Amino acid sequence: MALSRVCWARAALWSSAVTRGPFVSRRLQLGHSWVAPRSCKLHFSPKADVKSLISYVVTKTKAINGKYHRFLGRHFPRFYVLYTIFMKGLQMLWADAKKARRIKTNMWKHNIKFHQLSYREMEHLRQFRRDVTKCLFLGIISIPPFANYLVFLLMYLFPRQLLIRHFWTPKQQIDFLDIYHALRKQAHPEIVSYLEKASPLIADGGLRWQLTDLCNKVQRGTHPAVQDLLALRQCFRSHPLDMNQLQTSQVKALSRAMLLTSYLPPPLLRRRLKAHTTVIQQLDKALAKLGVGQLTAQEVRSACYLRGLNSTHIAEDRCRTWLGEWLQISCSLEEAELSLLLHSVVLLSTNYLGTRR
């Protein structure tokens, strides 16, 4: 009864405020049995909406990008090839940068030195530094206004000098490596000639004869054995073949053989050459721990090319054999004997089977 009275009181108040029409009167008469509908509450999911929006944008972007690629491929095929290589090169360079950053962060967190890294991490950092150094020149000349248009033209005209390997076509990668090896091979006769001239200055008669015989073998086209090179370790520890006592002209020739610039002042040239040889020996020790058999075919060819062998036209098994010989020499030498490792770039690669053309 109390509930019924409350309902009739509410109906009376409502009827006093609103003129009773037929519909209102009917509703008031049924007021004791009428129940107002529940309000509908809308439940929104912001995260789901954002994800769906992002998915939509990504899908549309991929579709537009695909149409753009097909348009370039049909109407501008040569430009499309260059465009594809450039975009893939940017992606690979960005991936290399992220990997290098992870390695450097790990080195900083765990207080790890460069020579304590694994072989692949050491090689990645070494190559990435060289790539960034080469890209730095392009960045500098792009600073003036509107200079970027000139930079694109220069990259198109001089891809070997200005671009890194990520932006080379497969054919260019082979051709450019052949060109670089031909440039460093020009210094080989000069380096062997310096060794021949230095042999009379060696005090030990036996070592003097062995060095002269080694130079004659290389000049006749014979590939020296590992034992022939290791037998001359003492010659490269002191005058005249020690790293710090090499002649300036000989240091410049060795720099060209290592594909390093030879136009720096002699002290800087000698210091850079020594640092480069030290890094190679550190890589060799890490590679010896890993094992040559663990490397892929591309890694083997890259390792051989860095150490002086033109591996682009040599079978993979021969590259592995040569790399094994190099590691025998490198891992047997001390820091004071780095000059022998540096000269082995020439002595061990000049007459290797398949390299003379």
Secondary structure in CASP SS format (residue, H / E / C, confidence):
PFRMAT SS
TARGET T0000
AUTHOR 0000-0000-0000
METHOD secondary structure of the structure
MODEL  1
M C 1.00
A H 1.00
L H 1.00
S H 1.00
R H 1.00
V H 1.00
C H 1.00
W H 1.00
A H 1.00
R H 1.00
A H 1.00
A H 1.00
L H 1.00
W H 1.00
S H 1.00
S H 1.00
A H 1.00
V C 1.00
T C 1.00
R C 1.00
G C 1.00
P H 1.00
F H 1.00
V H 1.00
S H 1.00
R H 1.00
R H 1.00
L H 1.00
Q H 1.00
L C 1.00
G C 1.00
H C 1.00
S C 1.00
W C 1.00
V C 1.00
A C 1.00
P C 1.00
R C 1.00
S C 1.00
C C 1.00
K C 1.00
L C 1.00
H C 1.00
F C 1.00
S C 1.00
P H 1.00
K H 1.00
A H 1.00
D H 1.00
V H 1.00
K H 1.00
S H 1.00
L H 1.00
I H 1.00
S H 1.00
Y H 1.00
V H 1.00
V H 1.00
T H 1.00
K H 1.00
T H 1.00
K H 1.00
A H 1.00
I H 1.00
N H 1.00
G H 1.00
K H 1.00
Y H 1.00
H H 1.00
R H 1.00
F H 1.00
L H 1.00
G H 1.00
R H 1.00
H H 1.00
F C 1.00
P H 1.00
R H 1.00
F H 1.00
Y H 1.00
V H 1.00
L H 1.00
Y H 1.00
T H 1.00
I H 1.00
F H 1.00
M H 1.00
K H 1.00
G H 1.00
L H 1.00
Q H 1.00
M H 1.00
L H 1.00
W H 1.00
A H 1.00
D H 1.00
A H 1.00
K H 1.00
K H 1.00
A H 1.00
R H 1.00
R H 1.00
I H 1.00
K H 1.00
T H 1.00
N H 1.00
M H 1.00
W H 1.00
K H 1.00
H H 1.00
N C 1.00
I C 1.00
K C 1.00
F H 1.00
H H 1.00
Q H 1.00
L C 1.00
S C 1.00
Y H 1.00
R H 1.00
E H 1.00
M H 1.00
E H 1.00
H H 1.00
L H 1.00
R H 1.00
Q H 1.00
F H 1.00
R H 1.00
R H 1.00
D H 1.00
V H 1.00
T H 1.00
K H 1.00
C H 1.00
L H 1.00
F H 1.00
L H 1.00
G H 1.00
I H 1.00
I H 1.00
S C 1.00
I C 1.00
P C 1.00
P C 1.00
F C 1.00
A H 1.00
N H 1.00
Y H 1.00
L H 1.00
V H 1.00
F H 1.00
L H 1.00
L H 1.00
M H 1.00
Y H 1.00
L H 1.00
F C 1.00
P H 1.00
R H 1.00
Q H 1.00
L H 1.00
L C 1.00
I C 1.00
R H 1.00
H H 1.00
F H 1.00
W C 1.00
T C 1.00
P H 1.00
K H 1.00
Q H 1.00
Q H 1.00
I H 1.00
D H 1.00
F H 1.00
L H 1.00
D H 1.00
I H 1.00
Y H 1.00
H H 1.00
A H 1.00
L H 1.00
R H 1.00
K H 1.00
Q C 1.00
A C 1.00
H H 1.00
P H 1.00
E H 1.00
I H 1.00
V H 1.00
S H 1.00
Y H 1.00
L H 1.00
E H 1.00
K H 1.00
A H 1.00
S H 1.00
P H 1.00
L H 1.00
I C 1.00
A C 1.00
D C 1.00
G H 1.00
G H 1.00
L H 1.00
R H 1.00
W H 1.00
Q H 1.00
L H 1.00
T H 1.00
D H 1.00
L H 1.00
C H 1.00
N H 1.00
K H 1.00
V H 1.00
Q H 1.00
R H 1.00
G C 1.00
T C 1.00
H C 1.00
P C 1.00
A C 1.00
V H 1.00
Q H 1.00
D H 1.00
L H 1.00
L H 1.00
A C 1.00
L C 1.00
R H 1.00
Q H 1.00
C H 1.00
F H 1.00
R C 1.00
S C 1.00
H C 1.00
P C 1.00
L C 1.00
D C 1.00
M H 1.00
N H 1.00
Q H 1.00
L C 1.00
Q C 1.00
T H 1.00
S H 1.00
Q H 1.00
V H 1.00
K H 1.00
A H 1.00
L H 1.00
S H 1.00
R H 1.00
A H 1.00
M C 1.00
L C 1.00
L C 1.00
T C 1.00
S C 1.00
Y C 1.00
L C 1.00
P C 1.00
P H 1.00
P H 1.00
L H 1.00
L H 1.00
R H 1.00
R H 1.00
R H 1.00
L H 1.00
K H 1.00
A H 1.00
H H 1.00
T H 1.00
T H 1.00
V H 1.00
I H 1.00
Q H 1.00
Q H 1.00
L H 1.00
D H 1.00
K H 1.00
A H 1.00
L H 1.00
A H 1.00
K H 1.00
L H 1.00
G C 1.00
V H 1.00
G H 1.00
Q H 1.00
L C 1.00
T C 1.00
A H 1.00
Q H 1.00
E H 1.00
V H 1.00
R H 1.00
S H 1.00
A H 1.00
C H 1.00
Y H 1.00
L H 1.00
R C 1.00
G C 1.00
L C 1.00
N C 1.00
S H 1.00
T H 1.00
H H 1.00
I C 1.00
A C 1.00
E H 1.00
D H 1.00
R H 1.00
C H 1.00
R H 1.00
T H 1.00
W H 1.00
L H 1.00
G H 1.00
E H 1.00
W H 1.00
L H 1.00
Q H 1.00
I H 1.00
S H 1.00
C C 1.00
S C 1.00
L C 1.00
E C 1.00
E H 1.00
A H 1.00
E H 1.00
L H 1.00
S H 1.00
L H 1.00
L H 1.00
L H 1.00
H H 1.00
S H 1.00
V H 1.00
V H 1.00
L H 1.00
L C 1.00
S C 1.00
T C 1.00
N C 1.00
Y C 1.00
L C 1.00
G C 1.00
T C 1.00
R C 1.00
R C 1.00
END
